Amino acid sequence: MNETHTAYIPADSLDDDDLVIARRLSPVEAMKIALGYQDRWSTHLIEDDFGSFVLYTWTMHPKTADAGRAWTLSLQATVVRAGQPELERLAALDMIAAQFLRRQTPYWAGRVVADAEYDRRLARIAKKREVRRIDREIATKLVDALIADGYTITCDLQDLEPEFVRSIDRYGILEYMLQVEWVEMNVHKENSRGWLRLIFGENGFDLVQDYTVDLEHIVDPICEPYWRTANEADLGFRALTLETSEDVLKIEGMMKW
């Protein structure tokens, strides 16, 4: 069975879903959808008979000013005559469609990819959304815990002027943090000072990349459940706990076999 394709308009952000126009399309169907989207192009198939073969030329002309390039690009396919004009035409269109799908970008705002590739795209998007959810969940818990424990928060990003200094404005802190890729925070409580580095968009569970020892009592209880879940999923093994000396002897006996 020939590979089928998905035609879609990519979403502008991770919050939005792609606009899927159609799935399970043949290459020719996908090409026609791309060129017909918003009625921007007119197309025509020209057949030149050379006796033993036919040269097929697929012409594309912009119908609107924003259709794409001002010049036209023709795609061609040569088919040996076999006395079956309709099948020859279909074979030529398949070859032309394959050429078009390799250079489709100038002609429309969408994309045509193999169905399997689009499924992988959906999986990547779902993973990124889950990472972002975990990032936000951990960041919110950290800010809430720091403020509840009496800390104020100073944000220092790439040696620039701090966005906020010794703040307890939960909403303002989170609003800023969730818009950047990484952030370093200095936290103060009376005469003590701690430090954290958060990097967003990696795996979620590893949001907190580094922190000072004096903040372990806040960071570890929040992050450990995520670390544990990630390790169980990634490593895929269980540890056997030996409770008595008899258990050790049993395992020793098993290892001999």
VEXDO-317989 format. One record per residue: x, y, z of N, C-alpha, C in turn; residue number from 1. Coordinates in nm, 3 decimals, padded with zeros to 5 digits. Last residue first. Layout:
N
       nx       ny       nz      cax      cay      caz       cx       cy       cz    n
        X        Y        Z        X        Y        Z        X        Y        Z  NUM
...
REM end
This chain:
257
       nx       ny       nz      cax      cay      caz       cx       cy       cz    n
   02.326  -02.116   03.957   02.262  -02.177   03.841   02.281  -02.091   03.717  257
   02.434  -01.942   04.137   02.516  -02.054   04.093   02.458  -02.120   03.970  256
   02.229  -01.767   04.198   02.333  -01.719   04.109   02.420  -01.834   04.058  255
   02.083  -01.913   04.386   02.026  -01.888   04.253   02.132  -01.847   04.153  254
   02.253  -01.900   04.608   02.224  -02.028   04.546   02.168  -02.015   04.406  253
   02.241  -01.627   04.659   02.371  -01.688   04.625   02.350  -01.822   04.555  252
   01.977  -01.602   04.733   02.022  -01.537   04.611   02.155  -01.597   04.565  251
   01.985  -01.747   04.974   01.897  -01.791   04.865   01.944  -01.731   04.732  250
   02.159  -01.596   05.128   02.197  -01.732   05.092   02.114  -01.783   04.976  249
   02.006  -01.363   05.156   02.136  -01.356   05.089   02.179  -01.494   05.042  248
   01.792  -01.457   05.305   01.768  -01.407   05.169   01.898  -01.402   05.089  247
   01.918  -01.508   05.544   01.869  -01.621   05.466   01.841  -01.580   05.321  246
   01.961  -01.258   05.648   02.078  -01.331   05.599   02.036  -01.452   05.516  245
   01.692  -01.042   05.526   01.756  -01.130   05.625   01.878  -01.197   05.562  244
   01.616  -00.870   05.320   01.582  -00.834   05.456   01.653  -00.918   05.561  243
   01.695  -00.719   05.027   01.726  -00.838   05.106   01.709  -00.803   05.253  242
   01.510  -00.600   04.759   01.555  -00.571   04.895   01.575  -00.700   04.972  241
   01.574  -00.532   04.428   01.535  -00.636   04.521   01.594  -00.604   04.658  240
   01.444  -00.284   04.218   01.551  -00.324   04.309   01.497  -00.426   04.408  239
   01.347  -00.296   03.878   01.311  -00.291   04.019   01.430  -00.339   04.103  238
   01.360  -00.087   03.583   01.395  -00.204   03.661   01.351  -00.184   03.805  237
   01.338   00.144   03.412   01.262   00.023   03.385   01.307  -00.100   03.461  236
   01.443   00.398   03.371   01.534   00.286   03.396   01.466   00.151   03.376  235
   01.226   00.570   03.316   01.343   00.566   03.229   01.425   00.440   03.247  234
   01.035   00.530   03.518   00.995   00.520   03.378   01.115   00.501   03.287  233
   01.184   00.566   03.749   01.113   00.439   03.729   01.076   00.420   03.583  232
   01.271   00.829   03.711   01.368   00.720   03.717   01.302   00.586   03.693  231
   01.029   00.972   03.721   01.112   00.974   03.600   01.210   00.858   03.598  230
   00.946   00.923   03.984   00.863   00.879   03.872   00.944   00.872   03.743  229
   01.158   01.048   04.121   01.132   00.906   04.139   01.050   00.851   04.023  228
   01.134   01.315   04.044   01.257   01.242   04.015   01.231   01.092   04.021  227
   00.881   01.369   04.150   00.901   01.378   04.005   01.027   01.303   03.965  226
   00.928   01.340   04.427   00.827   01.256   04.360   00.842   01.256   04.207  225
   01.138   01.541   04.464   01.165   01.398   04.473   01.057   01.310   04.409  224
   01.051   01.808   04.466   01.102   01.750   04.342   01.118   01.598   04.346  223
   00.957   01.866   04.727   00.876   01.901   04.609   00.920   01.820   04.488  222
   01.159   01.780   04.900   01.024   01.723   04.913   00.934   01.752   04.793  221
   01.383   01.941   04.790   01.376   01.794   04.780   01.235   01.738   04.798  220
   01.335   02.220   04.846   01.342   02.167   04.710   01.316   02.017   04.705  219
   01.332   02.248   05.127   01.220   02.296   05.046   01.218   02.226   04.910  218
   01.561   02.138   05.226   01.437   02.107   05.298   01.314   02.157   05.224  217
   01.761   02.249   05.064   01.719   02.110   05.044   01.585   02.080   05.110  216
   01.871   02.493   05.096   01.734   02.490   05.045   01.683   02.347   05.022  215
   02.131   02.469   05.171   02.039   02.517   05.273   01.894   02.521   05.226  214
   02.267   02.400   04.940   02.232   02.295   05.036   02.126   02.342   05.135  213
   02.143   02.558   04.642   02.231   02.552   04.758   02.176   02.455   04.862  212
   02.098   02.399   04.322   02.050   02.479   04.433   02.145   02.462   04.551  211
   02.009   02.320   03.982   02.108   02.333   04.088   02.050   02.421   04.199  210
   01.784   02.268   03.828   01.912   02.215   03.785   02.018   02.221   03.895  209
   01.463   02.198   03.832   01.561   02.256   03.925   01.696   02.192   03.894  208
   01.358   02.032   03.623   01.346   02.178   03.619   01.450   02.245   03.708  207
   01.345   01.761   03.576   01.476   01.820   03.606   01.473   01.972   03.598  206
   01.087   01.699   03.502   01.131   01.656   03.636   01.265   01.719   03.675  205
   01.108   01.840   03.241   01.007   01.862   03.343   01.058   01.827   03.481  204
   01.304   01.828   03.054   01.229   01.705   03.080   01.118   01.722   03.183  203
   01.305   02.120   02.936   01.391   02.005   02.909   01.314   01.874   02.930  202
   01.167   02.358   02.994   01.154   02.298   02.862   01.244   02.180   02.834  201
   01.380   02.564   03.203   01.250   02.518   03.155   01.262   02.447   03.020  200
   01.580   02.556   03.477   01.585   02.554   03.331   01.457   02.488   03.280  199
   01.678   02.733   03.761   01.570   02.660   03.697   01.586   02.670   03.546  198
   01.881   02.746   04.040   01.877   02.765   03.895   01.769   02.675   03.838  197
   01.898   02.920   04.353   01.846   02.813   04.269   01.863   02.850   04.123  196
   02.018   02.994   04.682   02.025   03.017   04.537   01.971   02.895   04.462  195
   01.997   03.184   04.993   02.005   03.063   04.912   02.000   03.097   04.764  194
   02.092   03.323   05.300   02.074   03.345   05.156   02.090   03.213   05.083  193
   02.009   03.467   05.619   02.049   03.356   05.533   02.016   03.386   05.387  192
   01.908   03.657   05.789   02.049   03.670   05.751   02.097   03.557   05.659  191
   01.591   03.653   05.662   01.668   03.712   05.771   01.814   03.726   05.725  190
   01.625   03.514   05.368   01.543   03.496   05.487   01.626   03.539   05.607  189
   01.623   03.517   05.014   01.673   03.571   05.141   01.572   03.548   05.252  188
   01.740   03.382   04.710   01.633   03.393   04.809   01.694   03.433   04.943  187
   01.793   03.425   04.372   01.852   03.438   04.504   01.738   03.458   04.603  186
   01.759   03.235   04.082   01.692   03.306   04.190   01.780   03.309   04.314  185
   01.772   03.227   03.733   01.844   03.208   03.858   01.779   03.294   03.964  184
   01.619   03.062   03.461   01.619   03.171   03.559   01.704   03.130   03.679  183
   01.528   03.004   03.119   01.596   02.968   03.243   01.603   03.088   03.334  182
   01.334   03.094   02.943   01.387   02.959   02.927   01.463   02.912   03.050  181
   01.029   03.266   03.047   01.171   03.260   03.011   01.215   03.114   03.001  180
   00.776   03.273   03.146   00.795   03.327   03.011   00.940   03.315   02.963  179
   00.760   03.199   03.405   00.701   03.107   03.307   00.711   03.159   03.165  178
   00.867   03.416   03.547   00.942   03.291   03.535   00.889   03.203   03.422  177
   00.659   03.611   03.540   00.788   03.632   03.474   00.859   03.500   03.447  176
   00.457   03.486   03.683   00.429   03.538   03.549   00.559   03.558   03.473  175
   00.580   03.436   03.929   00.547   03.325   03.840   00.521   03.372   03.698  174
   00.606   03.701   04.026   00.723   03.613   04.013   00.694   03.501   03.912  173
   00.341   03.793   04.030   00.440   03.859   03.946   00.562   03.772   03.922  172
   00.224   03.615   04.216   00.174   03.624   04.079   00.279   03.684   03.987  171
   00.377   03.664   04.456   00.367   03.532   04.393   00.327   03.541   04.247  170
   00.573   03.877   04.575   00.459   03.889   04.484   00.449   03.760   04.402  169
   00.782   03.910   04.732   00.692   03.801   04.773   00.563   03.808   04.690  168
   01.124   03.998   04.654   00.979   04.007   04.632   00.907   03.888   04.694  167
   01.392   04.089   04.626   01.333   04.053   04.755   01.180   04.066   04.752  166
   01.335   04.235   04.317   01.430   04.223   04.426   01.355   04.198   04.557  165
   01.301   04.155   03.971   01.240   04.191   04.100   01.341   04.159   04.210  164
   01.478   04.141   03.766   01.339   04.176   03.734   01.265   04.216   03.861  163
   01.807   04.276   03.794   01.702   04.185   03.841   01.563   04.235   03.803  162
   01.996   04.345   03.505   01.930   04.400   03.623   01.819   04.305   03.666  161
   02.186   04.051   03.412   02.115   04.176   03.384   02.057   04.229   03.514  160
   02.305   03.804   03.430   02.380   03.921   03.479   02.314   04.054   03.443  159
   02.102   03.621   03.353   02.213   03.654   03.264   02.283   03.784   03.302  158
   01.884   03.723   03.593   01.888   03.653   03.465   02.002   03.706   03.380  157
   01.761   03.692   03.904   01.879   03.741   03.834   01.894   03.659   03.707  156
   01.520   03.779   04.139   01.546   03.710   04.012   01.665   03.775   03.943  155
   01.467   03.714   04.474   01.529   03.807   04.379   01.564   03.730   04.253  154
   01.228   03.668   04.724   01.289   03.615   04.602   01.341   03.729   04.516  153
   01.217   03.582   05.073   01.189   03.675   04.963   01.271   03.630   04.844  152
   01.086   03.327   05.291   01.188   03.379   05.199   01.131   03.489   05.110  151
   00.903   03.200   05.454   00.956   03.329   05.497   01.064   03.388   05.408  150
   00.776   02.982   05.367   00.882   02.958   05.464   00.951   03.088   05.507  149
   00.608   03.084   05.174   00.548   03.035   05.299   00.652   03.013   05.407  148
   00.798   03.132   04.973   00.730   03.245   05.036   00.668   03.202   05.170  147
   00.869   02.865   04.915   00.969   02.963   04.958   00.905   03.080   05.031  146
   00.624   02.753   04.835   00.693   02.701   04.952   00.797   02.800   05.005  145
   00.561   02.903   04.604   00.469   02.903   04.718   00.541   02.857   04.846  144
   00.781   02.837   04.444   00.758   02.976   04.482   00.666   02.983   04.604  143
   00.740   02.556   04.422   00.862   02.611   04.480   00.841   02.754   04.530  142
   00.492   02.533   04.296   00.510   02.476   04.430   00.632   02.535   04.499  141
   00.556   02.656   04.051   00.453   02.714   04.138   00.469   02.664   04.281  140
   00.749   02.479   03.950   00.784   02.619   03.975   00.684   02.684   04.070  139
   00.596   02.241   03.922   00.707   02.247   04.017   00.742   02.391   04.052  138
   00.410   02.328   03.727   00.365   02.272   03.854   00.475   02.282   03.960  137
   00.567   02.403   03.515   00.484   02.504   03.581   00.438   02.456   03.718  136
   00.687   02.155   03.449   00.767   02.274   03.480   00.686   02.374   03.562  135
   00.458   02.003   03.387   00.539   01.969   03.504   00.625   02.087   03.546  134
   00.376   02.139   03.155   00.285   02.126   03.269   00.364   02.096   03.397  133
   00.597   02.108   02.988   00.559   02.242   03.032   00.467   02.236   03.154  132
   00.583   01.831   02.952   00.702   01.892   03.015   00.667   02.030   03.069  131
   00.340   01.817   02.816   00.353   01.753   02.947   00.473   01.809   03.023  130
   00.404   01.953   02.583   00.298   02.005   02.669   00.307   01.945   02.809  129
   00.600   01.784   02.479   00.636   01.921   02.517   00.530   01.982   02.609  128
   00.441   01.555   02.430   00.551   01.549   02.527   00.591   01.689   02.574  127
   00.269   01.652   02.233   00.213   01.605   02.361   00.321   01.599   02.468  126
   00.457   01.705   02.033   00.380   01.815   02.091   00.324   01.774   02.227  125
   00.542   01.444   01.976   00.638   01.544   02.025   00.567   01.660   02.093  124
   00.304   01.332   01.882   00.366   01.276   02.003   00.466   01.375   02.062  123
   00.263   01.483   01.653   00.165   01.490   01.761   00.223   01.437   01.892  122
   00.486   01.393   01.508   00.474   01.534   01.545   00.377   01.549   01.662  121
   00.417   01.129   01.464   00.534   01.159   01.548   00.532   01.305   01.594  120
   00.203   01.173   01.292   00.178   01.109   01.422   00.295   01.134   01.517  119
   00.343   01.274   01.076   00.253   01.364   01.150   00.218   01.305   01.286  118
   00.478   01.045   00.994   00.556   01.160   01.042   00.467   01.256   01.121  117
   00.262   00.890   00.912   00.345   00.843   01.024   00.428   00.958   01.081  116
   00.168   01.041   00.693   00.084   01.023   00.812   00.167   00.981   00.933  115
   00.406   01.271   00.555   00.352   01.136   00.566   00.273   01.123   00.696  114
   00.292   01.610   00.506   00.390   01.510   00.549   00.324   01.374   00.551  113
   00.256   01.933   00.408   00.209   01.798   00.377   00.322   01.703   00.417  112
   00.161   02.242   00.552   00.260   02.138   00.530   00.188   02.010   00.490  111
   00.080   02.589   00.473   00.068   02.460   00.541   00.182   02.367   00.511  110
   00.085   02.809   00.323   00.130   02.824   00.461   00.128   02.693   00.537  109
   00.226   02.752  -00.008   00.116   02.768   00.086   00.171   02.771   00.228  108
   00.448   02.763  -00.172   00.316   02.770  -00.232   00.199   02.780  -00.135  107
   00.703   02.725  -00.073   00.668   02.857  -00.129   00.521   02.873  -00.167  106
   00.692   02.444   00.022   00.691   02.560   00.113   00.652   02.692   00.047  105
   00.724   02.224  -00.146   00.590   02.281  -00.128   00.588   02.415  -00.055  104
   00.912   02.043  -00.251   00.936   02.187  -00.260   00.808   02.267  -00.238  103
   00.831   01.783  -00.227   00.967   01.813  -00.182   00.994   01.964  -00.180  102
   00.584   01.787  -00.342   00.590   01.771  -00.197   00.730   01.797  -00.141  101
   00.652   01.802  -00.617   00.589   01.916  -00.549   00.605   01.905  -00.398  100
   00.754   01.547  -00.670   00.840   01.665  -00.684   00.783   01.783  -00.605   99
   00.523   01.395  -00.628   00.642   01.369  -00.547   00.739   01.486  -00.553   98
   00.362   01.498  -00.831   00.326   01.523  -00.691   00.445   01.500  -00.599   97
   00.491   01.394  -01.055   00.485   01.540  -01.036   00.455   01.573  -00.890   96
   00.445   01.122  -01.019   00.582   01.172  -01.024   00.587   01.323  -00.998   95
   00.163   01.121  -01.031   00.233   01.071  -00.911   00.375   01.124  -00.906   94
   00.122   01.214  -01.291   00.080   01.297  -01.177   00.146   01.252  -01.047   93
   00.217   00.994  -01.435   00.285   01.123  -01.447   00.249   01.214  -01.328   92
   00.027   00.803  -01.366   00.168   00.780  -01.331   00.246   00.911  -01.335   91
  -00.200   00.919  -01.480  -00.193   00.900  -01.335  -00.049   00.879  -01.288   90
  -00.130   00.902  -01.752  -00.152   01.033  -01.691  -00.142   01.023  -01.538   89
  -00.123   00.627  -01.784  -00.001   00.705  -01.807  -00.013   00.842  -01.741   88
  -00.389   00.564  -01.741  -00.289   00.515  -01.646  -00.158   00.591  -01.661   87
  -00.495   00.694  -01.967  -00.538   00.733  -01.833  -00.436   00.688  -01.727   86
  -00.368   00.567  -02.193  -00.350   00.710  -02.164  -00.388   00.750  -02.021   85
  -00.223   00.308  -02.274  -00.324   00.329  -02.170  -00.312   00.474  -02.120   84
  -00.009   00.260  -02.442  -00.142   00.240  -02.496  -00.254   00.255  -02.395   83
   00.224   00.335  -02.337   00.191   00.193  -02.322   00.051   00.164  -02.373   82
   00.496   00.562  -02.362   00.362   00.523  -02.407   00.342   00.372  -02.392   81
   00.666   00.671  -02.074   00.671   00.594  -02.199   00.530   00.548  -02.234   80
   00.663   00.995  -01.949   00.607   00.861  -01.937   00.612   00.793  -02.073   79
   00.807   01.250  -01.757   00.807   01.182  -01.887   00.762   01.037  -01.868   78
   00.707   01.545  -01.597   00.728   01.400  -01.587   00.718   01.341  -01.727   77
   00.763   01.861  -01.429   00.746   01.777  -01.547   00.770   01.629  -01.515   76
   00.645   02.175  -01.317   00.699   02.043  -01.284   00.668   01.949  -01.400   75
   00.720   02.521  -01.319   00.654   02.406  -01.380   00.724   02.279  -01.339   74
   00.659   02.806  -01.145   00.749   02.693  -01.153   00.671   02.575  -01.208   73
   00.645   03.160  -01.193   00.583   03.028  -01.187   00.689   02.920  -01.200   72
   00.705   03.446  -00.984   00.726   03.364  -01.102   00.664   03.227  -01.084   71
   00.644   03.542  -00.737   00.583   03.609  -00.851   00.600   03.527  -00.979   70
   00.562   03.309  -00.476   00.657   03.372  -00.565   00.588   03.432  -00.687   69
   00.242   03.357  -00.338   00.377   03.304  -00.326   00.470   03.380  -00.417   68
   00.000   03.488  -00.305   00.003   03.343  -00.330   00.141   03.285  -00.308   67
  -00.065   03.749  -00.273   00.008   03.686  -00.163   00.020   03.534  -00.182   66
  -00.211   03.815  -00.498  -00.081   03.880  -00.478   00.002   03.811  -00.371   65
  -00.353   03.526  -00.660  -00.360   03.639  -00.567  -00.220   03.692  -00.543   64
  -00.291   03.326  -00.831  -00.416   03.397  -00.857  -00.432   03.520  -00.767   63
   00.004   03.201  -00.987  -00.060   03.266  -00.870  -00.185   03.342  -00.911   62
   00.013   02.892  -01.155   00.014   03.037  -01.169  -00.058   03.100  -01.049   61
   00.176   02.608  -01.265   00.112   02.673  -01.148   00.126   02.822  -01.163   60
   00.169   02.312  -01.470   00.197   02.455  -01.451   00.117   02.510  -01.334   59
   00.316   02.025  -01.549   00.219   02.077  -01.452   00.255   02.223  -01.425   58
   00.353   01.836  -01.831   00.401   01.957  -01.763   00.288   02.012  -01.676   57
   00.462   01.535  -01.970   00.356   01.602  -01.895   00.417   01.720  -01.818   56
   00.541   01.389  -02.264   00.595   01.480  -02.163   00.478   01.554  -02.098   55
   00.532   01.056  -02.367   00.455   01.180  -02.347   00.523   01.261  -02.236   54
   00.679   00.850  -02.625   00.661   00.893  -02.487   00.582   01.024  -02.485   53
   00.677   00.797  -02.890   00.702   00.684  -02.800   00.687   00.723  -02.653   52
   00.542   01.074  -02.955   00.536   00.944  -03.021   00.553   00.830  -02.923   51
   00.528   01.288  -02.792   00.650   01.270  -02.869   00.656   01.131  -02.931   50
   00.291   01.516  -02.690   00.308   01.381  -02.744   00.433   01.376  -02.831   49
   00.245   01.682  -02.398   00.315   01.692  -02.527   00.349   01.552  -02.575   48
   00.001   01.815  -02.194   00.054   01.689  -02.245   00.116   01.713  -02.383   47
  -00.035   01.999  -01.898  -00.012   02.003  -02.043   00.051   01.871  -02.086   46
  -00.250   02.088  -01.648  -00.164   01.980  -01.692  -00.156   01.980  -01.844   45
  -00.264   02.367  -01.433  -00.303   02.308  -01.561  -00.201   02.200  -01.597   44
  -00.395   02.582  -01.176  -00.305   02.478  -01.225  -00.357   02.422  -01.357   43
  -00.383   02.869  -00.973  -00.450   02.797  -01.081  -00.349   02.699  -01.139   42
  -00.393   02.948  -00.624  -00.320   02.907  -00.744  -00.415   02.846  -00.846   41
  -00.552   03.013  -00.407  -00.443   03.105  -00.442  -00.374   03.071  -00.575   40
  -00.770   02.915  -00.248  -00.786   02.948  -00.390  -00.677   03.044  -00.439   39
  -00.725   02.817   00.002  -00.761   02.959  -00.009  -00.760   03.008  -00.153   38
  -00.565   02.551  -00.152  -00.596   02.614  -00.024  -00.611   02.764  -00.041   37
  -00.481   02.429  -00.381  -00.617   02.482  -00.379  -00.653   02.555  -00.253   36
  -00.232   02.336  -00.324  -00.243   02.443  -00.424  -00.383   02.505  -00.426   35
  -00.300   02.142  -00.131  -00.206   02.250  -00.100  -00.221   02.366  -00.198   34
  -00.472   01.974  -00.274  -00.521   02.045  -00.156  -00.430   02.164  -00.125   33
  -00.298   01.873  -00.467  -00.413   01.952  -00.509  -00.473   02.031  -00.394   32
  -00.118   01.729  -00.305  -00.072   01.840  -00.388  -00.188   01.930  -00.428   31
  -00.289   01.533  -00.198  -00.224   01.630  -00.110  -00.176   01.751  -00.187   30
  -00.357   01.390  -00.427  -00.462   01.458  -00.350  -00.401   01.566  -00.260   29
  -00.099   01.291  -00.489  -00.169   01.380  -00.583  -00.280   01.457  -00.512   28
  -00.039   01.127  -00.264   00.044   01.244  -00.298  -00.027   01.342  -00.391   27
  -00.349   01.062  -00.087  -00.246   01.023  -00.181  -00.160   01.145  -00.211   26
  -00.417   01.099   00.263  -00.423   01.150   00.126  -00.317   01.084   00.039   25
  -00.469   01.075   00.538  -00.475   00.958   00.450  -00.494   00.999   00.303   24
  -00.639   01.384   00.619  -00.540   01.280   00.640  -00.564   01.166   00.542   23
  -00.680   01.742   00.606  -00.720   01.606   00.569  -00.604   01.511   00.597   22
  -00.629   01.962   00.772  -00.723   01.974   00.659  -00.772   01.836   00.617   21
  -00.585   02.058   01.094  -00.568   01.942   01.005  -00.675   01.950   00.896   20
  -00.428   02.298   01.245  -00.550   02.285   01.166  -00.528   02.173   01.065   19
  -00.282   02.217   01.563  -00.273   02.235   01.418  -00.413   02.230   01.357   18
  -00.376   02.389   01.865  -00.366   02.268   01.785  -00.349   02.304   01.637   17
  -00.192   02.598   02.096  -00.293   02.577   01.992  -00.269   02.445   01.919   16
   00.019   02.618   02.267  -00.115   02.616   02.326  -00.222   02.577   02.224   15
   00.243   02.647   02.117   00.221   02.517   02.180   00.082   02.505   02.239   14
   00.149   02.837   01.823   00.207   02.820   01.956   00.175   02.682   02.009   13
   00.047   02.822   01.569   00.143   02.929   01.598   00.212   02.911   01.732   12
   00.024   02.507   01.398  -00.021   02.602   01.500   00.088   02.704   01.527   11
   00.031   02.446   01.044   00.093   02.438   01.177   00.038   02.544   01.272   10
  -00.218   02.294   00.868  -00.161   02.426   00.891  -00.100   02.425   01.030    9
  -00.184   01.988   00.672  -00.222   02.065   00.790  -00.158   02.203   00.789    8
  -00.231   01.672   00.540  -00.218   01.814   00.506  -00.267   01.896   00.624    7
  -00.072   01.362   00.539  -00.156   01.455   00.614  -00.127   01.597   00.566    6
  -00.067   01.066   00.327  -00.016   01.190   00.381  -00.122   01.269   00.457    5
   00.048   00.724   00.267  -00.051   00.833   00.263   00.000   00.951   00.345    4
   00.224   00.502   00.060   00.224   00.587   00.178   00.123   00.700   00.162    3
   00.056   00.220  -00.087   00.133   00.342  -00.098   00.118   00.426   00.028    2
   00.084  -00.120   00.000   00.000   00.000   00.000   00.088   00.125   00.000    1
REM end
